Amino acid sequence: MDNQAFELSGNIVDVVSQRIFQGTVFVRNGKISEIHEQETDNTEYILPGLIDAHIHIESSMLIPSEFGRLAVAHGTVATVSDPHEIGNVLGLPGIRFMIENGKKIPFNFYFGAPSCVPATIFETSGAKIGVEELDELLKSDDIWYLSEMMNFPGVLFHDDEVIKKLELAKKYNKPIDGHAPGLTGEQAGIYAREGISTDHECYSRQEAIDKIKFGMKILIREGSAAKNFDALSNLIEEYPEMVMLCSDDKHPNDLVEGHINLLVKRALGKGYNFFKVLRSCTYNPVHHYHLDTGLLQKGDPADFILIDNLTSFNILQTYIHGEKVAENGVSLINSVNEQVPNYFNSTKIRESDLAVPFESEHIKVLKALDGQLITEELKVKARVVENQIMSDPSNDVLKIIVKNRYFDAPPAVGFVKGFGLKSGAIASCVSHDSHNIIAVGTDDASIKDAVNMIVEAKGGISLVAGAEKKILPLPVAGIMSPHDGFTIAKIYAQMDQTVKEMGSKLSAPYMTLSFMALLVIPELKLSDKGIFDGVKFSFTPLFCD
């Protein structure tokens, strides 16, 4: 059998007509030339490949070609990918890098044009993507949609630049993705009426239903940090045409274990209708985003998977454009050699840079929540040593810092609860959305060492655990590795385990750390410029009464 002409028989799953029948699929030159309904002894099921309806490839710490190598083993044939992470670092050249690298393997990457670079004016990014740059992107056939409009206040209050960006997407007839956590009622209606068609930030069923009533599609998210599947999954049954499945952010060790296939299994395990589940990750994203991924119809690209049965849903084979790209959990895609573009100008820090002189006995503290991007604001009595505010590991109140990576500036310092470290420190150059260096630790010396390892490598994640110091370099934009994804996943998993041995109870400590600088998600966050109140959308002092 070659990828020019072959045939496969089994139980054919037709998501368009919503029926299953025995038959044979004929493939020629990467497309489905015929489908014959006929009896067969083969018991496997042939169905369309799975689609992640919203993901930042960069969150896997892998370049697109390596992400695709891992994802195909789980039956994923396509991703709707927002490249705003690399956009914040490198601008248009970074986005073009993602597009061109993705073309080097058999996988369907559908990239969007980042709508909010930088995400806010309250942080330092490496690039700005304005209306002119968006026009250049959106007119390209390589760009499929306008990526998540995070500036929902700008939408609600008709900010001139925000409206111009939305109008550009309409001009080129490309869908607009949303990002509006907690927006309900008439405000959700205003947001939707501007043409914003999706949201992946819903935390409650009622919020999702509010947005559905205004015509927005809900992307049910289950990533490495934000996990909303259990709260929202019954929408698959109630609003089957208005729901898609997505990861948003997926760390490499989690991607090795599974992808959208795991959500399909969970949904089927809850007893949801098979076709409603399957259409949420095949038919719905194809039609919403006007994708050219195949749906197992005559004339479609031959993008499909074989599974053993409808209960176990084990992926036996994955085909993309008629090429078998995975079999029995093993990827058949080869790695590609790639360049390592970057923008990193920061220099090392000293312990004295992290000092916080005493001003008041009470401080504002970010409370990290496992499995959520939101934080809470706490008022905590500070630990004072020699007139300095210090980390307090016994009460899990640790120093957190963000250091500008684009030019030298003093680090911003705050305090966070929820990481649980008993000793040492961790740091990362993956910090949404501007990807400055972020670190948390129990003592200033460990924080300094963790940060300086990243400075030396010009990007990566690091840890300091007593005498042990370890870094995973991420030389592509400081946030991705060009090397074998399975190797990167193994190193990351080892570091993740070490952090948990250091005391952290978080399911994904590095992923949670990366979101402590995401200012567009309330309540309290930290940028390279200071502590930020995501409710009032303004800076706020560390000390309080």
C-alpha positions in Angstrom: 0.0 0.0 0.0 1.3 3.5 -0.9 -0.1 6.9 -0.3 -0.9 7.4 -3.9 -3.7 4.8 -4.1 -5.0 2.4 -1.5 -8.2 1.3 0.1 -9.4 0.6 3.7 -12.5 -1.3 4.8 -14.4 -1.2 8.1 -17.2 0.5 9.8 -17.3 4.0 8.3 -18.4 6.8 10.5 -20.1 9.5 8.6 -20.3 12.7 10.7 -22.1 14.6 8.1 -25.1 12.3 7.7 -24.6 11.0 11.3 -24.7 7.3 10.5 -22.3 4.3 10.6 -22.2 1.8 7.8 -19.9 -1.0 6.6 -17.9 -0.1 3.6 -14.6 0.7 1.8 -12.8 4.0 1.5 -10.7 4.5 -1.7 -7.8 6.9 -1.5 -6.0 8.3 -4.5 -3.4 11.1 -4.6 -4.2 12.2 -1.0 -7.9 12.5 -1.5 -10.9 10.2 -1.0 -11.9 9.1 -4.5 -14.8 6.8 -3.6 -16.6 5.4 -0.6 -18.5 2.2 -1.3 -21.1 0.9 1.1 -20.6 -2.9 1.3 -20.2 -5.7 3.7 -16.7 -6.3 5.2 -15.2 -8.6 7.8 -13.0 -5.7 9.2 -14.3 -4.5 12.6 -12.3 -1.4 12.9 -13.9 2.0 12.7 -12.8 4.7 10.1 -13.7 8.2 11.1 -12.5 11.8 10.5 -9.3 12.9 12.2 -9.6 15.0 15.4 -9.2 18.8 15.5 -8.1 21.0 18.4 -10.2 24.1 17.9 -7.9 26.5 19.8 -4.3 26.0 20.9 -1.1 27.9 21.3 1.5 25.5 19.8 4.2 27.4 21.7 2.8 26.2 25.0 4.0 22.7 24.1 7.6 24.2 24.2 7.9 22.6 20.7 8.0 24.1 17.3 5.0 23.1 15.1 6.8 20.3 13.3 7.6 18.6 16.6 4.1 19.3 18.0 2.6 17.6 15.0 4.9 14.6 15.4 3.5 14.0 18.9 -0.1 14.9 18.2 -0.7 12.5 15.3 -0.2 9.5 17.5 -3.4 10.5 19.2 -5.5 10.9 16.1 -5.1 14.7 15.8 -4.9 15.8 12.2 -5.4 19.6 12.6 -5.1 22.4 15.0 -6.6 25.9 15.0 -3.5 27.7 16.3 -3.1 31.2 17.7 0.6 32.2 17.4 0.4 35.2 19.7 3.0 33.8 22.0 5.8 34.0 19.4 4.1 37.1 18.0 4.7 38.9 21.3 8.4 38.0 21.1 9.2 38.3 17.4 6.2 39.9 15.7 5.4 39.1 12.1 8.7 37.2 11.4 7.8 34.9 14.3 4.4 34.1 12.9 5.9 33.5 9.5 8.4 31.1 11.1 5.5 29.1 12.6 3.7 28.9 9.3 6.7 27.8 7.3 7.9 25.3 9.8 4.4 23.8 10.0 4.4 23.3 6.2 7.4 20.9 6.5 5.4 18.0 7.8 2.1 16.3 6.9 -0.2 18.1 9.4 -2.9 20.7 9.1 -1.9 23.8 11.0 -4.5 26.6 10.7 -2.8 29.8 12.1 -4.7 33.0 13.1 -3.6 36.6 13.2 -2.9 37.7 16.8 -5.3 40.5 17.7 -3.7 41.7 20.9 0.1 42.0 20.7 1.0 43.2 23.2 -1.8 41.9 25.3 -1.8 45.1 27.3 0.1 48.4 27.7 1.1 47.4 31.2 3.9 45.0 30.2 6.9 44.9 27.9 6.7 42.7 24.9 9.2 42.2 22.0 6.9 43.4 19.3 3.7 45.2 18.4 1.1 44.0 15.9 -1.1 46.9 14.9 -3.8 47.4 12.3 -1.3 47.7 9.5 0.4 44.4 10.4 -3.0 42.7 10.9 -4.0 43.8 7.4 -0.9 42.2 6.0 -1.6 38.9 7.9 -5.4 38.7 7.3 -5.1 39.1 3.5 -2.8 36.0 3.4 -4.2 32.6 2.5 -2.0 31.2 5.3 -4.1 33.0 8.0 -7.5 31.6 8.7 -9.0 33.8 11.4 -8.5 36.7 13.8 -7.1 35.3 17.0 -8.7 35.8 20.4 -9.8 39.3 21.1 -8.6 39.6 24.7 -9.2 43.3 25.0 -12.9 42.9 25.7 -13.1 46.3 27.5 -11.9 47.8 24.2 -14.8 46.0 22.5 -17.4 47.1 25.0 -16.3 50.7 24.9 -15.6 50.8 21.1 -11.9 51.5 21.3 -11.0 52.8 17.9 -8.0 50.5 17.2 -9.9 47.4 18.5 -12.9 48.1 16.2 -10.5 48.6 13.2 -9.0 45.2 13.9 -12.5 43.6 14.0 -13.5 45.3 10.8 -10.4 44.0 9.1 -11.4 40.4 9.9 -14.9 41.1 8.5 -13.3 42.7 5.4 -11.5 39.5 4.6 -14.4 37.3 5.7 -12.4 35.5 8.4 -13.9 34.4 11.8 -13.1 36.3 15.0 -12.1 34.3 18.1 -13.0 35.7 21.5 -11.5 35.8 25.0 -13.8 37.2 27.6 -13.7 35.5 31.0 -16.7 36.2 33.2 -18.5 38.3 30.6 -22.2 37.6 30.8 -25.6 39.3 30.2 -25.8 42.4 28.0 -22.1 42.9 28.0 -21.7 39.4 26.4 -24.3 40.5 23.9 -22.3 43.7 23.0 -19.2 41.6 22.6 -20.9 39.0 20.3 -22.6 41.6 18.2 -19.3 43.0 17.1 -18.8 39.7 15.3 -16.8 37.8 17.9 -17.9 34.2 17.4 -16.2 32.0 20.0 -15.0 31.9 23.6 -12.7 29.4 25.3 -12.6 31.2 28.7 -15.9 30.1 30.2 -15.6 28.7 33.7 -19.2 28.0 34.4 -22.1 26.5 32.5 -24.3 29.6 33.0 -21.6 31.9 31.5 -21.3 29.6 28.5 -25.1 29.4 28.0 -25.3 33.2 28.2 -22.8 33.5 25.4 -24.4 30.7 23.3 -27.7 32.7 23.5 -25.9 35.5 21.7 -24.6 33.2 19.0 -21.1 32.5 20.3 -19.6 29.0 20.0 -18.1 27.7 23.2 -14.7 26.0 23.0 -14.6 23.6 25.9 -11.0 23.8 27.2 -9.0 21.1 28.9 -5.3 22.0 28.9 -2.3 21.5 31.2 -3.3 24.3 33.5 -6.9 25.4 32.7 -9.4 22.5 33.0 -13.0 23.3 32.3 -14.2 20.1 30.7 -16.1 18.7 33.7 -17.9 22.1 34.3 -18.9 22.5 30.6 -19.0 19.0 29.0 -22.8 18.6 29.2 -23.1 21.5 26.7 -22.1 18.8 24.1 -25.5 17.2 24.7 -27.6 20.4 25.1 -26.0 22.6 22.4 -24.2 20.2 20.0 -23.9 22.6 17.1 -22.4 25.3 19.4 -19.6 23.4 21.0 -16.0 22.6 20.1 -13.1 21.0 22.0 -9.7 22.6 22.6 -6.6 22.5 24.7 -5.5 26.1 24.6 -2.2 25.3 26.3 -0.6 21.8 26.4 2.8 21.0 27.9 4.9 18.4 26.1 4.6 15.6 28.7 0.8 15.9 28.6 0.9 15.8 24.8 2.8 12.6 24.8 0.0 11.1 26.9 -2.9 12.2 24.8 -4.7 15.1 23.1 -8.3 15.6 22.0 -8.8 11.8 22.0 -8.8 11.9 25.8 -11.7 14.4 25.8 -13.6 12.2 23.4 -13.1 9.2 25.6 -14.2 11.1 28.7 -17.3 12.5 26.9 -18.3 9.0 25.7 -17.7 7.7 29.2 -20.3 10.2 30.4 -22.8 8.6 28.1 -23.0 11.5 25.6 -24.3 10.9 22.1 -21.4 9.6 19.9 -22.1 11.9 17.0 -22.5 14.9 19.1 -19.2 14.2 20.7 -17.4 13.5 17.5 -18.8 16.5 15.6 -17.5 18.8 18.3 -13.9 18.0 17.3 -14.4 17.4 13.5 -17.5 18.8 11.7 -18.0 21.8 13.9 -14.5 23.3 13.7 -14.3 22.6 10.0 -17.5 24.5 9.3 -16.9 27.3 11.7 -13.4 28.1 10.6 -13.9 27.1 6.9 -11.1 24.6 7.2 -10.0 22.3 4.3 -9.4 19.3 6.6 -11.3 16.3 5.4 -14.5 14.9 6.9 -14.4 11.5 5.3 -16.5 12.5 2.3 -15.9 11.8 -1.3 -13.5 14.4 -2.7 -12.2 15.4 0.7 -8.5 15.3 1.7 -7.8 11.9 3.1 -7.5 13.0 6.8 -8.9 10.2 8.9 -8.2 7.7 11.7 -8.8 4.1 12.5 -9.9 3.1 16.0 -10.6 -0.3 17.5 -14.1 0.4 18.9 -16.4 3.1 20.0 -15.9 2.5 23.7 -12.1 2.2 24.1 -11.5 4.7 21.2 -7.9 3.5 20.8 -6.2 5.2 17.9 -4.8 2.5 15.6 -3.7 4.6 12.6 -3.7 8.2 11.6 -3.7 9.4 8.0 -3.2 13.0 6.7 -3.5 13.8 3.0 -3.5 10.1 2.4 -0.2 9.5 4.2 -0.1 7.2 7.2 1.5 9.4 9.8 1.0 7.3 13.0 0.4 3.6 13.8 -0.3 2.0 17.2 0.8 5.1 19.1 4.0 5.6 17.2 4.6 8.7 15.1 5.9 8.1 11.6 6.8 11.7 11.0 10.5 12.6 10.9 12.0 15.6 12.7 13.1 18.5 10.6 16.2 20.7 11.0 15.2 24.3 11.9 16.6 27.7 12.6 16.4 29.3 16.1 15.1 32.9 15.9 15.2 34.8 19.2 15.0 38.1 20.9 16.7 38.1 24.3 18.7 41.0 25.7 18.5 40.6 29.5 21.5 40.3 31.7 22.0 38.5 35.0 20.5 39.7 38.3 21.9 40.0 41.8 20.3 39.1 45.1 20.1 42.7 45.9 17.8 43.3 42.9 15.2 41.2 44.7 15.1 43.1 48.0 11.8 44.4 49.3 12.3 46.9 52.1 9.6 47.0 54.8 6.8 49.6 54.5 3.9 47.9 56.1 3.2 44.6 57.9 0.5 43.6 55.4 1.0 42.8 51.7 -1.2 41.9 48.7 -0.6 38.3 47.6 -1.6 36.5 44.4 -3.3 33.2 45.1 -2.6 30.7 42.4 -5.5 28.2 41.8 -4.7 24.7 40.5 -6.4 24.1 37.1 -7.4 27.7 36.7 -5.9 30.8 35.0 -7.7 33.2 37.4 -6.1 34.1 40.7 -7.4 35.6 43.9 -6.2 38.6 45.8 -5.2 37.9 49.5 -4.2 40.3 52.3 -1.4 38.6 54.3 0.8 39.5 57.2 4.3 39.7 55.8 7.4 37.9 57.1 9.9 40.5 58.0 13.6 39.8 58.5 16.0 42.6 59.2 13.6 45.2 57.8 13.1 43.2 54.6 10.0 41.4 53.4 11.0 37.8 52.7 9.5 34.6 51.4 7.5 32.6 54.1 7.6 29.0 53.0 6.0 27.8 56.3 2.8 29.7 55.2 3.3 29.1 51.5 3.8 32.9 50.8 6.7 33.0 48.3 8.5 35.7 46.5 7.6 36.0 42.8 9.5 38.1 40.3 9.2 39.1 36.6 12.3 40.3 34.8 12.2 42.1 31.5 14.0 40.0 28.8 14.0 42.6 26.0 16.2 45.2 27.7 17.7 45.6 31.2 15.4 46.9 33.9 15.0 46.1 37.6 12.8 43.0 38.2 9.2 43.5 39.5 8.7 41.7 42.8 5.5 40.4 44.4 4.3 37.5 46.5 2.3 34.4 45.7 0.5 31.7 47.5 -0.3 28.2 46.1 3.0 26.9 44.8 3.9 25.1 48.0 7.6 25.0 47.5 9.5 24.1 50.7 12.9 25.0 49.3 14.6 26.3 46.2 13.1 28.1 43.2 11.8 27.6 39.7 11.9 30.0 36.7 10.6 30.2 33.2 10.8 32.4 30.1 7.4 31.1 29.1 5.2 33.7 30.8 2.1 34.8 29.0 1.8 36.8 27.0 5.0 38.8 26.7 7.3 36.0 27.8 9.6 37.9 30.2 11.4 35.8 32.8 9.2 34.8 35.7 10.4 33.0 38.9 9.1 31.9 42.3 11.1 30.7 45.2 11.7 30.3 48.9 14.8 32.4 49.1 16.5 35.1 47.0 19.7 33.2 46.3 17.7 30.4 44.7 15.6 32.8 42.7 18.7 34.6 41.4 20.3 31.3 40.3 17.1 30.1 38.6 16.7 33.3 36.7 20.4 33.6 35.7 20.4 30.1 34.2 17.7 31.3 31.8 19.6 34.5 31.0 22.6 32.4 30.1 20.6 30.1 27.8 18.5 33.0 26.4 15.3 31.2 27.2 14.0 28.0 28.9 12.7 26.7 32.2 14.9 26.1 35.2 14.9 24.9 38.8 17.2 25.1 41.8 16.7 22.4 44.4 19.6 22.6 46.9 22.8 21.7 45.1 20.8 20.6 42.0 20.5 23.1 39.2 18.8 22.2 36.0 17.6 24.0 32.9 15.7 23.0 29.7 16.9 25.4 27.1 14.3 26.8 24.7 16.2 28.7 22.1 13.4 29.4 19.6 12.1 32.8 20.7 13.1 31.7 24.2 9.9 29.6 24.5 10.3 26.6 22.2 12.8 23.8 21.4 13.6 22.7 17.9 14.7 19.3 19.1 13.0 15.9 19.3 9.7 16.4 21.0 9.7 13.1 22.8 13.1 13.9 24.4 11.9 17.4 25.4 8.8 15.9 26.9 10.9 13.5 29.0 13.2 16.2 30.3 10.2 18.4 31.1 8.4 15.5 33.0 11.6 15.0 35.1 11.7 18.6 36.0 8.0 18.7 36.7 8.5 15.8 39.1 11.4 17.5 40.8 9.3 20.6 41.5 6.7 18.4 43.1 9.3 16.8 45.2 10.3 20.4 46.3 6.8 20.6 47.8 4.5 21.9 45.0 1.0 20.3 45.0 0.1 21.9 41.7 -0.7 19.6 38.8 1.4 21.6 36.4 3.7 24.0 38.4 5.5 25.5 35.3 2.2 26.0 33.4 0.6 27.7 36.4 3.7 29.9 36.9 3.5 31.0 33.2 0.0 32.4 33.8 0.9 34.5 36.8 1.9 37.2 34.4 -1.2 37.0 32.3 -2.7 40.4 33.1 -6.0 40.0 31.1 -7.1 37.3 33.5 -8.1 38.6 37.0 -7.7 39.1 39.9 -4.1 39.8 40.7 -1.1 39.2 38.5 2.5 40.5 38.1 4.1 42.1 35.0 7.7 43.2 34.5 6.3 46.7 35.5 4.6 45.8 38.7 1.7 44.2 40.5 -1.5 44.4 38.4 -5.1 44.4 39.5 -7.0 42.6 36.7 -10.4 43.7 38.0 -9.6 47.4 38.0 -7.2 47.0 35.1 -4.5 49.1 36.7 -1.3 48.7 38.8 -1.7 48.3 42.5 0.9 48.6 45.4 2.3 45.6 47.2 1.7 47.0 50.7 -1.8 47.5 52.1 -3.4 48.6 55.4 
